[in-house]
Amino acid sequence: MKKILAITFCLTLFGLSNSYSQTVNDVPIKDIDVEYIQIVGTSKMFSTKVTIQIDFGQENKFFKDNTRVKDGEGKPVDFNSMIDALNFLNENGYGFVTAYAFAISNQNVYHYLLKKKEE
C-alpha cells in the first residue's frame, strides 16, 4: 500500500511540474540552448492581448505552429503585452538587447532581440 501511495505521489508531482512548463517547438523555454532569441509580437484582433512567436533558429515546418509559446497541455499562451512577454523571458534567463516595431495593414508588429544572461 505504501508503494502505491509513493508511486501515485511521484506521478502527481511529475504531472504538476510538466503541466506548468512553457515550451517552444516542444523545447522547454529554460532548456533552449542558444545565445540569442527574437520574439515577434502581434496584437490580437478585438483583444488587448498579444501573440508572440519565438525564433531561436529552429527549423520552421509548413502547417506546424512551432514558434508559439505553449503551456504544459500544448495550448498557445497569450500575453497581456510585450512587456509581459519580456518579463516572462527575463524570468527564463534572457535579457533585453534591442527592439523595433513596424505596421502591417494597420497592425503593429514588435520585434525584440534578447540574449541569454550570464550565469
trRosetta pair geometry for C-beta under 8 A, 3 or more apart (Angstrom, degrees):
i j d omega theta_ij theta_ji phi_ij phi_ji
1 4 5.8 -53 -153 33 34 111
1 5 6.5 32 152 -15 66 106
2 5 5.7 -56 -149 39 34 111
2 6 6.1 35 153 -21 67 108
3 6 5.6 -55 -146 38 31 112
3 7 6.2 29 156 -18 66 106
4 7 5.9 -54 -145 38 29 108
4 8 6.2 29 155 -19 64 109
5 8 5.7 -55 -144 38 29 112
5 9 6.2 32 155 -22 64 107
6 9 5.7 -53 -147 35 29 113
6 10 6.4 27 155 -17 63 106
7 10 5.8 -55 -148 38 31 110
7 11 6.3 29 155 -17 65 108
8 11 5.9 -57 -146 39 29 109
8 12 6.2 32 155 -22 64 108
9 12 5.8 -56 -149 35 28 113
9 13 6.5 26 155 -16 63 105
10 13 5.8 -55 -149 37 31 109
10 14 6.3 30 154 -17 65 107
11 14 5.6 -54 -145 39 32 112
11 15 6.1 33 155 -20 65 108
12 15 5.7 -55 -145 38 28 111
12 16 6.3 26 157 -18 64 107
13 16 5.8 -56 -146 37 30 109
13 17 6.3 25 159 -16 65 107
14 17 6.0 -57 -147 37 29 106
14 18 6.4 22 157 -13 64 110
15 18 6.0 -61 -148 40 28 107
15 19 6.2 29 157 -26 65 109
16 19 5.8 -54 -142 30 31 111
16 20 6.9 11 165 -6 62 108
17 20 6.7 -71 -155 40 29 98
17 21 6.9 34 153 -35 64 109
18 21 5.8 -54 -148 18 38 115
18 72 5.2 126 138 -151 60 120
19 71 7.6 14 175 155 57 98
19 72 3.8 160 -155 99 28 154
19 73 6.6 25 -143 -47 80 82
20 71 7.6 -42 -136 -165 29 92
20 72 5.6 -3 -13 -30 18 134
21 28 5.2 -42 173 -120 123 109
21 29 7.9 -165 -179 16 79 86
21 71 8.0 123 78 -170 37 49
21 72 5.3 87 43 -85 65 94
22 28 7.2 100 78 -148 47 63
22 29 5.2 15 89 -18 96 121
22 69 5.3 4 180 -176 119 102
22 70 6.7 155 -156 76 67 38
22 71 6.0 -40 -101 -105 72 44
22 72 7.7 -71 -71 -45 39 63
22 77 6.1 -27 -128 -16 119 155
22 88 7.9 2 40 175 166 123
22 92 7.9 -80 63 -83 117 149
23 26 5.5 11 159 -135 140 19
23 27 5.8 145 -159 64 92 30
23 28 5.4 -56 -97 -87 82 40
23 29 6.8 -142 -106 -34 29 68
23 69 7.4 148 73 -155 32 56
23 70 5.3 -27 63 62 84 92
23 72 8.0 102 -7 -92 103 41
24 27 6.0 -32 69 59 66 86
24 29 6.4 75 -2 -87 100 73
24 32 6.9 8 53 -72 115 132
24 54 4.7 -57 -122 63 159 125
24 56 7.1 109 101 5 138 120
24 58 7.5 -168 131 -8 100 152
24 66 7.3 87 170 168 67 60
24 67 6.6 10 -165 -155 106 32
24 68 7.1 -173 -125 87 79 27
24 69 5.7 -41 -75 -96 91 56
24 70 7.3 146 -87 13 40 81
25 58 4.7 -137 -52 -163 170 167
25 66 4.1 53 -100 -179 84 99
25 67 7.1 18 -50 -77 97 38
26 66 7.7 -43 -2 -137 81 95
27 31 5.7 -130 177 86 87 103
27 32 5.6 100 124 -81 127 76
27 58 7.9 -163 9 -87 133 136
28 31 4.4 70 67 13 93 110
28 32 7.7 -139 92 -29 49 72
29 32 6.1 -34 -161 -5 37 111
29 54 8.0 96 -117 22 94 178
29 69 7.2 14 -73 -129 120 105
29 89 7.3 -128 -174 -117 132 69
29 92 4.5 -24 127 -170 122 153
30 92 5.3 -122 -75 -158 72 89
30 93 6.2 102 -129 -1 70 129
32 37 6.8 42 128 -72 147 134
32 56 5.2 -87 -171 -138 130 173
34 37 6.4 110 83 -63 119 82
34 56 4.8 159 32 -175 148 103
34 57 6.0 159 -114 21 154 122
34 116 7.0 168 94 -36 47 125
35 115 6.3 -16 162 -148 74 81
35 116 5.5 -106 -143 18 37 110
36 56 7.8 172 100 -133 51 68
36 97 7.5 -20 -129 -8 104 152
36 113 6.4 -14 -165 -171 112 93
36 114 6.9 150 -155 82 61 49
36 115 5.5 -30 -98 -101 73 67
36 116 7.5 -105 -63 -9 32 80
37 54 5.7 -5 178 -169 124 98
37 55 6.6 155 -165 78 69 51
37 56 4.5 -29 -109 -90 96 87
37 89 7.5 -139 78 -155 134 138
37 94 6.1 -50 37 -123 117 152
37 113 7.8 162 86 -154 41 50
37 114 5.2 -14 63 63 85 100
37 116 8.0 85 -7 -53 96 78
38 54 7.3 153 79 -155 47 50
38 55 4.5 -10 59 57 98 105
38 56 7.9 -177 24 -72 63 45
38 111 6.2 -12 -173 -166 110 91
38 112 6.9 156 -158 79 58 47
38 113 5.5 -26 -103 -101 80 64
38 114 7.4 168 -92 19 30 76
39 52 5.0 -6 -174 -170 106 122
39 53 7.1 155 -156 75 57 42
39 54 5.4 -23 -100 -99 76 71
39 55 7.8 -174 -82 20 28 73
39 82 7.9 149 112 -149 123 89
39 85 5.9 173 164 144 155 130
39 86 7.6 -160 53 -80 151 65
39 89 6.7 -132 -45 -40 142 155
39 110 7.9 -2 109 109 86 93
39 111 7.5 159 82 -153 49 42
39 112 4.8 -7 56 57 95 101
39 114 6.7 34 -6 -5 101 118
40 52 6.6 147 74 -155 43 65
40 53 4.8 -14 58 56 98 95
40 55 6.9 44 -10 -11 108 109
40 109 6.5 -5 -172 -179 95 96
40 110 7.0 157 -157 82 44 55
40 111 5.5 -9 -104 -101 76 71
41 50 4.5 20 -173 164 111 133
41 51 6.9 155 -149 77 61 41
41 52 4.6 -29 -92 -95 81 83
41 53 7.9 -175 -75 18 38 64
41 79 7.6 -66 -125 57 122 125
41 82 4.8 -162 39 -97 168 97
41 85 6.2 -173 -82 23 129 160
41 109 7.2 162 80 -160 49 49
41 110 4.2 -9 56 58 101 107
41 112 7.4 30 -5 -1 108 106
42 50 6.5 156 76 -159 30 84
42 51 5.4 -18 62 59 85 93
42 52 8.0 162 18 -87 62 39
42 107 6.3 29 -160 153 97 120
42 108 7.6 170 -135 91 54 55
42 109 5.5 -14 -92 -109 85 76
42 110 7.7 -170 -68 22 38 76
43 47 7.5 -179 173 78 79 78
43 48 8.0 -49 -153 -156 103 27
43 49 7.8 137 -153 90 61 39
43 50 5.5 -54 -98 -102 48 80
43 51 8.0 114 -154 16 6 77
43 107 6.1 -147 48 -159 97 90
43 108 6.1 58 -9 54 114 89
44 47 3.9 -11 90 58 114 123
44 49 5.0 8 18 77 130 84
44 50 6.6 -163 -15 -106 84 25
44 51 5.8 99 -68 -24 93 98
44 78 6.8 -5 -40 -140 144 133
47 78 7.9 -30 139 180 148 151
48 80 7.2 3 117 -162 99 66
48 81 7.9 -33 152 -72 89 82
49 78 4.4 38 163 158 138 124
49 79 6.5 147 -163 75 86 36
49 80 6.1 -64 -112 -112 74 31
50 78 7.0 156 73 -168 35 82
50 79 5.4 -28 64 70 87 91
50 80 7.7 11 18 102 86 17
50 81 6.2 72 3 -136 121 24
50 82 6.0 -2 50 -59 168 66
50 84 7.9 156 41 52 108 112
50 85 6.9 -78 85 -26 121 129
50 110 7.6 -12 -158 30 150 125
51 68 7.2 -38 -177 -123 99 106
51 76 7.3 2 -138 163 104 131
51 78 5.9 -50 -89 -116 66 84
51 79 7.9 150 -97 24 20 81
52 68 7.6 127 87 -135 53 60
52 69 6.3 23 78 0 98 113
52 79 6.0 18 -8 10 116 127
52 82 7.6 122 -82 -117 118 67
52 85 4.8 111 -41 -127 157 151
53 67 3.9 32 -167 129 102 115
53 68 5.8 -49 -105 -78 73 54
54 67 5.9 -174 53 -173 49 74
54 68 7.9 116 15 -122 80 10
54 69 6.4 72 -9 -59 119 86
55 58 7.4 -140 -150 30 52 83
55 67 6.2 -5 -73 -137 65 121
58 66 6.3 -124 122 133 137 118
58 67 7.3 -179 62 -88 122 75
59 66 8.0 7 86 92 59 153
60 64 7.8 178 -172 72 56 95
60 66 6.4 -174 -123 60 58 112
60 67 6.8 -7 -106 -43 104 113
61 64 4.2 23 80 33 105 127
61 66 6.4 65 30 -1 90 135
65 68 5.1 -4 160 10 106 120
65 76 7.2 -54 142 -77 144 117
68 76 4.7 -36 157 -123 141 103
68 77 7.5 159 163 35 91 67
69 76 7.1 90 75 -157 56 62
69 77 4.5 -54 105 48 102 114
69 88 8.0 40 -145 130 169 147
70 73 8.0 -123 166 73 96 50
70 74 5.3 -4 171 -149 136 34
70 75 6.2 144 -155 67 85 26
70 76 5.8 -53 -99 -92 73 39
70 77 6.4 173 -115 -12 18 90
71 74 7.2 -55 68 13 64 17
71 75 5.3 -9 37 57 106 83
71 77 5.5 117 -47 -67 85 103
79 82 7.4 96 104 -89 133 24
79 84 4.2 172 180 96 103 117
79 85 4.3 -107 -36 -59 179 87
79 88 6.8 -114 -110 -7 127 141
80 84 4.2 116 48 -42 87 158
81 84 4.8 113 50 -1 67 100
81 85 7.4 -129 100 2 44 84
82 85 5.5 -51 -152 38 40 112
82 86 6.2 44 148 -22 68 104
82 110 5.0 -50 -97 102 147 164
82 112 6.8 148 -176 -35 115 133
83 86 5.3 -49 -143 38 35 115
83 87 6.2 39 155 -20 66 102
84 87 5.9 -52 -148 36 28 110
84 88 6.4 33 150 -22 61 106
85 88 5.5 -52 -149 34 33 117
85 89 6.4 24 156 -12 66 105
85 112 7.8 157 103 32 115 146
86 89 6.0 -58 -147 41 30 104
86 90 6.2 37 151 -25 64 106
86 96 6.2 20 -158 -76 120 113
86 112 6.3 -112 -90 -177 103 169
86 114 7.8 176 -134 -81 77 126
87 90 5.4 -51 -145 33 32 117
87 91 6.6 34 154 -19 63 102
88 91 5.9 -57 -158 33 29 110
88 92 6.6 10 150 -4 63 112
89 92 5.4 -64 -145 48 39 106
89 93 7.9 -73 173 56 62 50
89 94 4.5 -38 157 59 100 119
89 114 5.8 -59 135 -122 140 175
90 94 6.4 -92 -87 74 36 63
90 95 6.5 63 -119 -99 83 51
90 96 7.4 -24 -80 -29 106 86
93 116 6.0 1 142 -147 100 77
93 117 5.5 -133 -170 30 60 100
94 114 4.0 52 163 151 119 130
94 115 6.7 152 -156 73 77 24
94 116 5.9 -50 -101 -96 71 44
94 117 6.6 -161 -107 -20 16 86
95 114 6.2 158 75 -160 29 85
95 115 5.7 -28 63 64 85 78
95 116 7.8 47 16 152 81 8
95 117 4.9 96 -23 -77 109 92
96 99 7.4 -32 -162 -37 108 105
96 112 6.7 -60 -130 -173 87 113
96 113 8.0 91 -165 81 53 56
96 114 5.9 -47 -99 -107 35 81
97 112 8.0 132 47 174 74 69
97 113 4.4 -56 65 103 117 97
97 114 6.0 177 0 -107 93 23
97 115 5.2 85 -57 -16 118 103
98 112 7.6 -180 95 -151 39 53
98 113 5.1 12 54 44 78 112
99 110 6.7 -7 -169 -174 111 93
99 111 6.5 162 -153 88 61 55
99 112 4.6 -16 -101 -103 98 72
99 113 7.2 -159 -75 17 48 70
100 110 7.9 170 92 -152 35 54
100 111 5.4 -7 62 59 77 103
101 108 5.5 2 -179 -170 122 102
101 109 6.6 162 -154 80 70 46
101 110 4.7 -24 -99 -102 100 65
101 111 7.0 177 -84 18 46 71
102 108 7.6 162 91 -146 22 60
102 109 5.9 -17 66 57 69 94
103 106 6.3 7 180 -112 119 18
103 107 6.5 142 -156 65 73 33
103 108 5.5 -42 -96 -91 75 54
103 109 7.2 151 -109 10 23 79
104 107 5.6 -33 70 63 72 89
104 109 5.6 26 6 -16 110 125
